[in-house]
Amino acid sequence: MLDLLIRDAKVVDGTGNPGYTAHVGVKEGKIALISRSDDLPEAARTIEARGLVLAPGFVDMHTHTEYTILCHNHGITSLKAGVTTEVMGMCGYSIFPVNETIRQEAHARMAGLSQVSQSEVGEIDWRDLAGWLDKVEHVGTGINVLQYAGHGGIRAYVMGKEGEGGEKVIPAKEQLDKMKDVVLQCMEQGAFGLSSGLNYAPGRNAITEELIELGKVVSSFGGSYISHIRSEDEHLAWSCSELIDICRHTGMRGSVTHHKAFGKENWGKVHHTTYLIDQAREDGVDVMCDFYPWEYAAESNIGTSFYTDFELSRRDSAELRGWLTDEASWQSLKTRLKQTGAKEALATTERSRQLAAHGVLASAGGRRQDSTFIVHAPAYPELCGLSIREATRGLGFADDTLEACRKLYLDNDGYCYVAGGKIWEQDLRHLVRYSRSAISTDSWTMERAPDLARPGMSSHPRAYGSFARVLGQYSRDESLITLEDAVRKMTSLPASFIGLRKRGLIQEGYWADITLFNPENVANLATFDNPFVYPAGINYVIVNGEVAVDDGRPQYTKSGKVLRFER
């Protein structure tokens, strides 16, 4: 007897091959039957799926869910988007191995991105990857999760934060050896590979050779490399080539993650970078990319302009309003922000100079005012789509962007959002069509609406609508890509790259991670001014054989698994 029988679905199996009508049976968490015959065994439950597409559960290969999974462990936002498996530990960030500095940072970021207090996060009581994965298993999860080791976190653990040693371009031999030992331990404990954030502290200080040395350890296990490359603008092509060289010298599979070219002067460059990927693949280097189909990159509340860290300090909208409305407090804050900005600009210039001496191209920075855009400002709708610099001048503040941000935050009662990095629609369409590009979100799972007035990282519509947008807009409505190939980009392509076992395809014997959606009405509904909106048309989501979304309603199950890499 089957646990679940899904009748008369259009099976799009993840291979890219044409879909077909069939019945799919589930037993003991796995796909036990795929049949076109009506002679079927009995089942404890039957779902009549005529008119629905049955696909493998979507695999999101770029998330920061490690910061929210303890407090939002049912994974509702992910499930409602059709996602059953998430890759954690991207952009070089890491919450293991743990020393006191990493403990404090992990605690702060978990509280910040989860939008809870640190006491609600609980104790950071793991020391390494094994302890972290055990912790998630103990709490339980509604989605499958897996972990990459973060290069930046490992560098900070061994060399210290920037200002404490992590700013050095060349590690001492014993430091490099220690980093290799940490990577080895992570791989032995189940990491699927190494991630890097070569535009973030302290990983941005590393030269290519450091990553090659660490990559050799990863490659010995059959692991892979996912990188937020050094530049997504002026040095995009060089940065993509650097990733290819790292993979060429180590044998790792590699992905240019959340691939894009932002800034009008760089639009069109993704045609060249995908050419580089294709050329590398012809030479036997297994590389690809992933991307999210949105015209802006990271969205945040404009209140983030008044903080100089990534979710490490406490963020409270009422407290910030107090600073901004009290003139003495404001002038003091403004002075500190200017001093910090000037110091960071000098450090960026010096870092670029030092890296260039080792053949590494890195952006000299300094263009945030032109590359960050207003996307929601109810009190000033005419400013939406303008850069911070343009909005500042439009408000009559000349080049005093801090005063403009202050006014925008207060006049919009905190509900003003900005997004960094404008992306050309034609580039997005190219990546939709490109055969070696997977869909990702660069987000984190939640299970309730975020406070969008909080002066921190807010929601981005990519968290909710990326997969549905490809299925609805780009596949069904615009016919840029077949339904079958769209599903492949969400399932078997990322699953095979990552190294998932028995996931990413609809095949007998595979784990029953299944998404059922209506191809006629599946659609993204999230926008930059109203990002927290679930997509339409995702009817059922099944995780390891258990129905987690039932006719559109989340069931708050915890049938997900913590996955560990197997050689």
TIMIKE-596760 format. One line per 4 residues: number of its first residue (from 1); for each residue z, x, y of C-alpha. Coordinates in Angstrom, 1 decimal. Example, Ala and Ser with C-alpha at 12.3 -4.5 7.8 and 13.67 -1.06 7.14 Angstrom:
<pts>
1) 7.8,12.3,-4.5 ~ 7.1,13.7,-1.1 .
</pts>
This chain:
<pts>
1) 0.0,0.0,0.0 ~ -0.9,1.3,3.4 ~ 1.5,1.5,6.3 ~ -1.2,0.5,8.8 .
5) -4.8,-0.7,8.5 ~ -7.1,-0.7,11.5 ~ -10.1,-3.0,10.8 ~ -13.6,-3.0,12.2 .
9) -13.2,-0.3,14.8 ~ -16.0,1.9,16.1 ~ -14.9,5.3,14.8 ~ -15.7,8.1,17.1 .
13) -14.4,10.9,15.0 ~ -14.2,13.8,17.5 ~ -17.1,15.8,16.1 ~ -19.6,14.6,18.6 .
17) -21.6,12.8,15.9 ~ -22.6,9.2,16.5 ~ -19.9,6.6,16.1 ~ -19.9,4.1,13.2 .
21) -18.0,0.9,12.3 ~ -15.3,1.4,9.7 ~ -11.7,0.6,8.6 ~ -9.1,3.3,8.9 .
25) -5.9,3.2,6.8 ~ -2.7,5.1,7.5 ~ 0.0,6.1,5.1 ~ 3.0,8.4,5.5 .
29) 1.9,9.6,8.9 ~ -1.6,10.6,7.8 ~ -5.1,9.1,7.7 ~ -5.3,7.9,4.1 .
33) -8.5,5.9,4.2 ~ -11.8,5.7,6.1 ~ -14.0,3.0,4.6 ~ -17.0,0.8,5.5 .
37) -16.2,-1.5,2.5 ~ -14.3,-4.7,2.9 ~ -12.5,-4.0,-0.4 ~ -9.4,-2.7,1.1 .
41) -5.8,-2.2,0.0 ~ -2.9,-4.2,1.4 ~ -1.1,-2.9,4.4 ~ 2.3,-3.5,6.0 .
45) 0.5,-4.1,9.3 ~ -3.1,-4.7,10.3 ~ -4.7,-4.2,13.7 ~ -8.0,-6.1,14.3 .
49) -10.0,-3.6,16.3 ~ -13.4,-5.1,16.6 ~ -14.8,-4.1,20.0 ~ -12.5,-1.0,20.2 .
53) -13.3,2.6,19.8 ~ -11.0,4.5,17.4 ~ -10.8,8.1,18.4 ~ -8.4,11.0,17.7 .
57) -5.5,11.1,20.0 ~ -6.3,13.1,23.1 ~ -5.2,16.7,23.3 ~ -4.1,17.8,26.8 .
61) -4.5,21.6,26.8 ~ -2.8,22.3,30.2 ~ 0.6,20.8,31.1 ~ 3.9,21.8,32.5 .
65) 5.7,19.3,30.3 ~ 8.3,21.9,29.3 ~ 10.0,21.0,32.6 ~ 10.3,17.2,31.9 .
69) 10.3,16.7,28.2 ~ 14.1,16.8,27.9 ~ 14.6,14.0,30.4 ~ 11.3,12.0,29.8 .
73) 11.1,12.6,26.1 ~ 9.3,9.4,25.2 ~ 6.2,10.7,26.9 ~ 5.2,7.4,28.3 .
77) 2.8,8.5,31.0 ~ 1.0,10.7,28.5 ~ 0.8,8.0,25.8 ~ -0.5,5.4,28.3 .
81) -3.3,7.8,29.1 ~ -4.2,8.1,25.4 ~ -2.7,11.6,25.0 ~ -0.8,12.4,21.7 .
85) -0.5,16.2,22.0 ~ 0.3,18.4,24.9 ~ 0.2,22.1,25.4 ~ 3.2,23.4,27.4 .
89) 3.8,26.7,29.1 ~ 0.8,27.1,31.3 ~ 0.1,29.3,34.4 ~ 2.3,32.0,33.1 .
93) 5.5,30.0,33.7 ~ 8.1,30.3,31.0 ~ 11.6,29.0,30.2 ~ 12.2,31.7,27.6 .
97) 13.5,34.3,26.8 ~ 16.5,33.4,28.9 ~ 18.5,35.6,31.2 ~ 20.6,34.4,34.1 .
101) 17.7,34.4,36.6 ~ 15.4,32.5,34.3 ~ 18.2,30.1,33.4 ~ 18.7,29.2,37.0 .
105) 15.0,28.8,37.7 ~ 14.5,26.7,34.6 ~ 17.4,24.4,35.4 ~ 16.2,23.9,39.0 .
109) 12.5,23.2,38.0 ~ 13.5,20.9,35.2 ~ 15.6,18.9,37.6 ~ 13.0,19.0,40.4 .
113) 10.0,17.9,38.4 ~ 12.0,15.4,36.3 ~ 13.5,14.1,39.5 ~ 17.0,14.1,38.2 .
117) 20.1,16.1,38.9 ~ 20.8,19.4,37.0 ~ 23.7,17.8,35.2 ~ 21.2,15.2,33.8 .
121) 19.0,18.0,32.5 ~ 22.0,19.4,30.6 ~ 22.8,22.9,29.7 ~ 20.2,25.6,29.3 .
125) 21.6,26.6,25.9 ~ 18.7,28.3,24.3 ~ 18.0,32.0,24.4 ~ 14.4,32.3,23.1 .
129) 11.4,30.2,22.0 ~ 13.0,29.4,18.6 ~ 16.0,27.9,20.4 ~ 13.9,26.0,22.9 .
133) 11.7,24.4,20.2 ~ 14.9,23.5,18.2 ~ 16.3,21.9,21.4 ~ 13.2,19.7,21.9 .
137) 13.3,18.7,18.2 ~ 17.0,17.7,18.5 ~ 16.3,15.5,21.6 ~ 13.2,14.1,20.0 .
141) 9.7,13.5,21.5 ~ 7.3,10.6,21.7 ~ 4.3,13.0,21.8 ~ 3.4,16.2,19.9 .
145) 4.2,19.3,21.9 ~ 3.5,23.0,21.5 ~ 4.2,26.0,23.5 ~ 2.5,29.1,24.9 .
149) 4.4,32.2,26.0 ~ 4.2,32.6,29.8 ~ 3.2,36.1,31.0 ~ 4.8,35.7,34.4 .
153) 8.1,34.6,32.8 ~ 8.1,37.5,30.4 ~ 7.3,39.9,33.2 ~ 10.2,38.6,35.3 .
157) 12.5,38.8,32.2 ~ 11.7,42.5,31.7 ~ 10.9,43.8,35.2 ~ 12.7,41.3,37.4 .
161) 11.4,38.9,40.1 ~ 9.4,40.0,43.0 ~ 11.7,42.0,45.2 ~ 13.7,43.1,42.1 .
165) 10.9,45.1,40.3 ~ 8.4,42.4,39.4 ~ 6.3,43.2,42.5 ~ 5.3,46.6,40.9 .
169) 1.7,46.8,39.8 ~ 2.3,49.3,37.0 ~ 5.2,48.8,34.7 ~ 7.0,51.8,33.2 .
173) 6.1,52.5,29.6 ~ 9.4,51.2,28.3 ~ 8.9,48.0,30.3 ~ 5.4,47.5,28.9 .
177) 6.8,48.1,25.4 ~ 9.6,45.6,26.0 ~ 7.1,43.0,27.2 ~ 5.0,43.6,24.0 .
181) 8.2,43.2,22.0 ~ 8.9,39.9,23.7 ~ 5.4,38.6,23.1 ~ 5.7,39.6,19.4 .
185) 9.0,37.7,19.1 ~ 7.4,34.6,20.8 ~ 4.4,34.7,18.4 ~ 6.8,35.1,15.4 .
189) 8.7,32.1,16.6 ~ 5.7,29.8,16.9 ~ 4.0,30.4,20.2 ~ 0.3,29.5,20.0 .
193) -0.7,32.3,22.4 ~ -0.2,33.7,25.9 ~ -0.8,32.0,29.3 ~ -1.0,33.7,32.6 .
197) -0.9,32.7,36.2 ~ -2.6,35.5,38.0 ~ -2.2,33.9,41.4 ~ 1.6,33.3,41.0 .
201) 4.6,35.6,41.2 ~ 5.2,37.9,39.4 ~ 2.2,37.8,37.1 ~ -0.2,38.3,40.1 .
205) 0.9,41.9,40.3 ~ -0.3,42.8,36.8 ~ -3.5,44.8,36.3 ~ -6.0,43.9,33.6 .
209) -4.8,46.6,31.3 ~ -1.4,45.1,31.1 ~ -2.8,41.8,29.9 ~ -5.0,43.6,27.4 .
213) -2.0,45.3,25.9 ~ -0.1,42.1,25.6 ~ -3.2,40.3,24.3 ~ -3.5,42.7,21.4 .
217) -0.2,41.4,20.1 ~ -1.3,37.8,20.5 ~ -4.6,38.6,18.8 ~ -2.9,40.1,15.7 .
221) -1.5,36.6,15.0 ~ -4.7,34.8,15.7 ~ -3.4,33.4,18.9 ~ -5.3,32.5,22.1 .
225) -5.1,33.1,25.9 ~ -5.2,30.4,28.6 ~ -5.3,31.7,32.1 ~ -5.0,30.5,35.7 .
229) -7.3,33.2,36.8 ~ -6.8,35.3,39.9 ~ -9.1,33.5,42.2 ~ -10.7,30.1,42.2 .
233) -12.5,30.7,45.4 ~ -14.0,34.0,46.8 ~ -13.5,36.1,43.7 ~ -14.1,33.3,41.1 .
237) -16.9,35.1,39.2 ~ -15.0,38.4,39.0 ~ -11.9,36.6,37.9 ~ -13.8,34.7,35.1 .
241) -15.3,38.1,34.1 ~ -11.8,39.6,33.9 ~ -10.7,36.9,31.4 ~ -13.8,37.5,29.3 .
245) -13.1,41.3,29.4 ~ -9.5,40.7,28.3 ~ -10.7,38.6,25.4 ~ -13.5,41.1,24.5 .
249) -11.0,43.9,24.3 ~ -8.3,42.0,22.3 ~ -10.2,39.5,20.1 ~ -8.3,36.6,21.6 .
253) -9.9,33.2,22.2 ~ -9.7,32.5,25.9 ~ -9.9,29.6,28.3 ~ -10.4,29.5,32.0 .
257) -7.9,26.8,32.7 ~ -8.3,24.0,35.3 ~ -11.6,25.5,36.1 ~ -13.0,24.9,39.6 .
261) -14.4,26.4,42.7 ~ -12.6,25.2,45.8 ~ -13.7,25.7,49.4 ~ -17.1,24.6,50.6 .
265) -18.3,28.2,50.8 ~ -17.7,28.5,47.0 ~ -19.2,25.2,45.8 ~ -21.8,25.7,43.1 .
269) -20.2,28.9,41.7 ~ -19.1,27.1,38.5 ~ -22.8,27.2,37.4 ~ -22.5,31.0,37.4 .
273) -19.1,31.1,35.7 ~ -20.3,28.8,32.9 ~ -23.3,31.1,32.5 ~ -20.9,34.0,32.1 .
277) -19.0,32.0,29.4 ~ -22.2,31.3,27.6 ~ -23.3,34.9,27.7 ~ -19.9,36.1,26.4 .
281) -20.1,33.6,23.6 ~ -23.6,34.9,22.6 ~ -21.9,38.4,22.4 ~ -19.2,37.0,20.1 .
285) -16.4,36.5,22.6 ~ -14.8,33.1,22.0 ~ -14.2,31.7,25.5 ~ -14.4,28.3,27.1 .
289) -12.8,26.4,30.0 ~ -10.9,23.2,30.7 ~ -10.9,21.1,33.9 ~ -9.6,17.9,35.4 .
293) -12.2,15.6,37.0 ~ -10.8,15.3,40.6 ~ -12.0,16.3,44.0 ~ -8.7,17.8,45.0 .
297) -6.3,20.2,43.3 ~ -2.5,19.9,43.3 ~ -1.1,17.0,45.3 ~ 2.3,17.2,46.9 .
301) 4.4,15.5,49.5 ~ 3.8,17.1,52.9 ~ 7.5,17.8,52.9 ~ 6.9,20.8,50.7 .
305) 5.7,22.5,53.9 ~ 9.3,23.0,54.8 ~ 10.2,24.9,51.6 ~ 9.1,28.3,50.4 .
309) 9.6,28.0,46.6 ~ 8.2,26.1,43.7 ~ 10.8,23.5,43.0 ~ 13.8,25.9,43.0 .
313) 15.7,24.5,45.9 ~ 17.2,21.0,46.0 ~ 14.8,18.5,47.5 ~ 16.2,15.4,49.2 .
317) 14.3,13.3,51.6 ~ 17.3,12.1,53.6 ~ 18.5,15.7,54.0 ~ 15.1,16.8,55.1 .
321) 14.9,14.1,57.7 ~ 18.2,15.3,59.1 ~ 16.8,18.8,59.5 ~ 13.6,17.6,61.1 .
325) 15.3,15.2,63.6 ~ 18.1,17.5,64.8 ~ 16.4,19.8,67.3 ~ 18.7,22.8,66.6 .
329) 18.3,22.5,62.9 ~ 14.5,22.1,63.3 ~ 14.1,25.2,65.5 ~ 16.2,27.2,63.0 .
333) 14.2,26.0,60.0 ~ 10.9,26.6,61.9 ~ 11.9,30.2,62.7 ~ 12.8,30.9,59.1 .
337) 9.5,29.4,57.8 ~ 7.5,31.5,60.2 ~ 9.3,34.7,59.3 ~ 8.9,34.0,55.6 .
341) 5.2,33.2,56.1 ~ 4.6,36.5,58.0 ~ 6.5,38.4,55.3 ~ 4.4,36.8,52.5 .
345) 1.2,37.5,54.4 ~ 2.0,41.2,54.6 ~ 3.0,41.3,50.9 ~ -0.2,39.6,49.9 .
349) -2.3,42.1,51.9 ~ -0.4,45.0,50.3 ~ -0.7,43.6,46.8 ~ -4.4,43.2,47.2 .
353) -4.7,46.8,48.4 ~ -2.7,48.1,45.4 ~ -4.6,46.0,42.9 ~ -7.9,47.1,44.3 .
357) -7.0,50.7,43.7 ~ -7.0,49.7,40.0 ~ -10.2,47.8,40.1 ~ -8.7,44.4,40.4 .
361) -10.0,41.9,43.0 ~ -7.4,39.5,44.4 ~ -7.5,37.2,47.4 ~ -5.9,38.4,50.6 .
365) -4.8,34.8,51.2 ~ -4.1,33.3,54.6 ~ -6.3,30.2,54.5 ~ -3.8,27.5,53.4 .
369) -4.3,25.6,56.7 ~ -8.0,25.2,56.0 ~ -7.7,24.6,52.2 ~ -5.0,21.9,52.2 .
373) -6.0,18.3,53.1 ~ -4.3,15.1,54.1 ~ -4.9,12.5,51.4 ~ -2.4,9.8,52.3 .
377) -0.9,9.1,55.8 ~ -0.4,5.3,56.4 ~ 0.5,5.9,60.1 ~ -2.6,8.0,60.7 .
381) -5.4,6.9,58.3 ~ -8.0,8.6,60.5 ~ -6.6,11.9,59.4 ~ -7.2,11.4,55.7 .
385) -9.7,13.9,54.4 ~ -9.0,16.4,57.2 ~ -7.5,19.8,56.6 ~ -4.1,20.6,57.9 .
389) -5.6,22.7,60.7 ~ -7.9,19.8,61.7 ~ -5.1,17.3,61.6 ~ -2.9,19.5,63.6 .
393) -5.5,19.7,66.4 ~ -6.2,16.0,66.1 ~ -2.5,15.3,66.8 ~ -2.5,17.5,69.8 .
397) -0.5,20.4,68.5 ~ -3.2,23.1,68.9 ~ -2.5,25.5,66.0 ~ 1.2,24.6,65.5 .
401) 0.8,23.2,62.0 ~ 4.6,23.1,61.3 ~ 5.0,20.7,64.3 ~ 2.2,18.6,62.9 .
405) 3.7,18.5,59.4 ~ 7.0,17.5,60.9 ~ 5.4,14.6,62.8 ~ 3.4,13.5,59.7 .
409) 6.5,13.5,57.5 ~ 8.7,11.5,60.0 ~ 6.1,9.1,61.3 ~ 5.1,8.2,57.7 .
413) 8.7,7.8,56.6 ~ 8.2,10.6,54.1 ~ 5.1,9.0,52.5 ~ 2.5,11.5,53.5 .
417) 0.7,13.5,50.8 ~ -1.5,16.6,50.9 ~ -3.7,18.1,48.3 ~ -5.0,21.7,48.1 .
421) -8.4,22.9,47.3 ~ -11.4,20.6,47.9 ~ -13.8,20.5,44.9 ~ -17.5,19.5,45.0 .
425) -18.4,16.4,43.1 ~ -21.6,18.2,41.8 ~ -19.4,20.9,40.3 ~ -17.3,18.3,38.6 .
429) -20.4,16.7,37.2 ~ -21.7,20.0,35.9 ~ -18.4,20.6,34.1 ~ -18.5,17.1,32.6 .
433) -21.8,17.9,31.1 ~ -21.0,21.5,30.1 ~ -20.6,21.7,26.3 ~ -17.6,24.2,26.3 .
437) -15.3,22.4,28.8 ~ -12.3,20.4,27.6 ~ -10.5,17.8,29.7 ~ -7.0,18.6,30.9 .
441) -4.5,17.3,33.5 ~ -2.3,20.1,34.8 ~ 0.5,17.7,34.9 ~ 3.8,16.8,33.1 .
445) 4.9,13.8,31.2 ~ 7.2,11.2,32.8 ~ 8.4,7.7,31.9 ~ 9.1,6.1,35.2 .
449) 7.6,6.0,38.6 ~ 8.3,9.2,40.7 ~ 9.8,9.1,44.2 ~ 6.7,9.8,46.3 .
453) 8.8,10.3,49.5 ~ 10.6,13.2,47.9 ~ 9.6,16.5,49.6 ~ 8.3,18.2,46.4 .
457) 5.6,18.1,43.9 ~ 4.5,14.5,43.7 ~ 2.2,12.7,41.3 ~ -1.5,13.5,41.2 .
461) -3.9,10.8,39.8 ~ -5.0,13.4,37.2 ~ -1.7,12.9,35.4 ~ -2.7,9.3,34.6 .
465) -6.5,8.9,34.8 ~ -8.3,12.1,33.9 ~ -9.3,11.0,30.4 ~ -10.1,7.4,31.4 .
469) -12.1,8.6,34.3 ~ -14.4,10.7,32.1 ~ -14.7,7.8,29.6 ~ -15.3,5.2,32.2 .
473) -17.0,6.6,35.2 ~ -18.8,9.6,33.9 ~ -19.7,8.5,30.4 ~ -20.1,4.7,30.5 .
477) -21.0,4.1,34.1 ~ -23.1,7.2,35.0 ~ -24.3,8.2,31.5 ~ -23.6,11.9,32.3 .
481) -22.3,12.4,28.8 ~ -22.3,10.4,25.6 ~ -19.2,8.7,24.5 ~ -19.1,10.8,21.4 .
485) -19.3,14.1,23.4 ~ -16.7,12.9,25.9 ~ -14.3,12.2,23.0 ~ -15.1,15.6,21.5 .
489) -14.0,17.3,24.8 ~ -10.7,15.5,24.5 ~ -10.0,16.1,20.9 ~ -11.6,18.6,18.5 .
493) -12.7,21.0,21.2 ~ -9.2,21.7,22.5 ~ -7.6,21.3,19.0 ~ -9.9,23.9,17.4 .
497) -9.4,26.3,20.3 ~ -5.6,26.0,20.3 ~ -5.5,26.3,16.5 ~ -4.0,22.9,15.6 .
501) -3.9,22.1,11.9 ~ -5.1,18.8,10.7 ~ -5.4,17.3,14.2 ~ -8.2,16.5,16.6 .
505) -10.5,14.7,14.1 ~ -10.6,11.4,12.3 ~ -10.7,12.6,8.7 ~ -8.8,11.7,5.6 .
509) -5.8,13.9,5.2 ~ -5.4,14.5,8.9 ~ -2.4,13.5,10.9 ~ -2.8,9.9,12.2 .
513) -2.9,10.7,15.9 ~ -5.2,7.9,17.1 ~ -6.2,6.4,20.4 ~ -7.9,2.9,20.4 .
517) -9.6,2.0,23.7 ~ -12.0,-0.6,24.9 ~ -15.2,1.2,25.9 ~ -16.3,-1.7,28.2 .
521) -13.3,-1.6,30.5 ~ -11.6,1.8,30.0 ~ -11.2,3.0,33.6 ~ -9.1,5.2,35.9 .
525) -7.1,3.2,38.4 ~ -5.1,6.0,40.0 ~ -5.9,7.3,43.5 ~ -4.6,10.0,45.8 .
529) -2.7,7.5,47.9 ~ -1.5,5.5,44.9 ~ -1.4,8.0,42.1 ~ 1.1,6.4,39.7 .
533) -1.2,3.8,38.2 ~ -1.9,3.7,34.4 ~ -5.5,3.5,33.3 ~ -7.1,0.3,32.0 .
537) -8.4,-0.1,28.5 ~ -6.1,2.1,26.5 ~ -5.0,-0.5,23.9 ~ -3.2,1.3,21.1 .
541) -1.9,4.8,20.7 ~ -0.6,6.0,17.3 ~ 1.4,9.3,16.9 ~ 1.8,10.7,13.4 .
545) 1.2,7.2,12.0 ~ 3.6,5.3,14.2 ~ 2.3,2.8,16.8 ~ 3.6,4.2,20.2 .
549) 1.5,2.0,22.5 ~ 1.0,-1.5,21.1 ~ -1.6,-3.7,22.8 ~ -1.0,-1.7,26.0 .
553) 2.8,-1.8,25.8 ~ 4.8,1.4,25.2 ~ 7.2,1.2,22.3 ~ 9.5,4.1,23.3 .
557) 9.2,5.7,19.9 ~ 9.9,9.3,19.1 ~ 7.4,10.0,16.4 ~ 6.0,13.2,18.0 .
561) 6.4,16.5,16.4 ~ 7.2,20.0,17.8 ~ 4.3,22.1,16.6 ~ 4.6,25.8,15.7 .
565) 1.7,28.1,15.4 ~ 0.8,29.1,11.8 ~ -1.3,32.2,11.1 .
</pts>
